């Protein structure tokens, strides 16, 4: 059976951030920790070895695949900071237009540094993501 790689762990968020190589990335990680915590009201938890997640939801696909994932999160990776934000396509498009300097992947938004983005738009993105996932995957 398929084993989820990204699970909530008891690892320390602060310890993880303290081990980020780049002092600038470490500083941004603390800034994002504050933004996500204040905006969601959830305590940060480590998911897998490198994702800092907030809240959680349980998903189940038509294929039968199911699991738990953070509602929102981020990871201060070497190249860029990954932001894990999920909303409907229209909301995502509108927020991305206003966010600032970024690139996107299928589910992630990548930024070089927090100074490149509009923090208020990020907060709105976080709120919309939590709302979307709670509506899509009610308990």
Secondary structure as UniProt FT lines:
FT   HELIX           13..18
FT   HELIX           23..40
FT   STRAND          44..47
FT   TURN            48..50
FT   STRAND          51..54
FT   STRAND          57..60
FT   TURN            62..63
FT   STRAND          66..69
FT   STRAND          72..76
FT   STRAND          81..84
FT   HELIX           89..99
FT   STRAND          103..104
FT   STRAND          108..111
FT   HELIX           114..116
FT   HELIX           119..136
//
